Amino acid sequence: MPVEVECDFCGDTVSRPPSVVERAEHHFCDKICHGKWRSEQMDSRIVLQCDYCGTDFKRYEKKLRDDQTNHFCSKECRGRWQIENRPQTECTNCGETIRRIQYDIESADRHFCSRECKWEWQQETATYDWESTPNYGPLWKERREQVLERDNRTCQGCGRNESELGYTPRVHHIQPFSGFDEDQLELAHHPSNLVALCERCHNRWEGIPLRPKLL
């Protein structure tokens, strides 16, 4: 007469001949449950807790770096944690505490919490004189703003916008301005030759070595 036993993987009740029950240490309702149970028993991964959402997850120990101090269950959690734990600095205009990536803090002397703060600071200090911009001519101010609006005031290299950067992206000449003659300002400043870039992407485009990233 069959004996009812519990599947060691899913817990369902299954019937087995007494002789089978006596010989086997573990019982399963089918090959699928048996396979899943074996996979779990052979799993050499260690259980970690996500530093952002707190969820338990598994990783192979050999894939963890010796200097790794934070662990995340997904790329999404890693990205959110990095945003919330960016280094802090202060807005040059109002003094509000803001977060920026390390490179942006190191590559600029001034940081702003908003576009409004930047314009307010520039108006008060008059640090940018459009009329004295070397060789760019009277067309540049209008064309620069036009390209910034076209590119949604967002770096076309990394995709970070003005709010995320904390400053207005540069407007870069794709074909260097120095390659045009004095009577070719319209061509040099044509929107098709201009693109909005952050400091980091602009330096990459210009071939300027990046500062080493601090860990």
FENSULJO-V264686 format. One record per pair of residues at least 24 apart in sequence whose C-alpha atoms are under 7 Angstrom apart, sorted by the first residue. I is the first residue (numbers start at 0). J is the second residue. D is the distance in whole Angstrom. If there is no record, write none. Layout:
<<I J D> <I J D>>
This chain:
<<8 32 6> <8 36 6> <51 76 6> <51 80 6> <92 116 6> <92 117 7> <92 120 6> <102 212 7> <110 165 6> <110 166 7> <111 165 5> <111 166 6> <112 165 6> <113 162 6> <113 165 6> <114 166 7> <139 188 7> <142 188 7> <143 170 6> <146 190 6> <146 193 7> <146 194 7> <147 195 6> <150 195 6> <153 195 7> <154 195 5> <154 196 4> <154 197 5> <155 195 6> <155 196 6> <156 196 6> <156 200 6> <168 195 6> <168 196 5> <168 197 5> <169 195 6> <169 196 5> <169 197 6> <169 198 7> <170 194 5> <170 195 4> <170 196 6> <171 195 6> <171 196 7>>
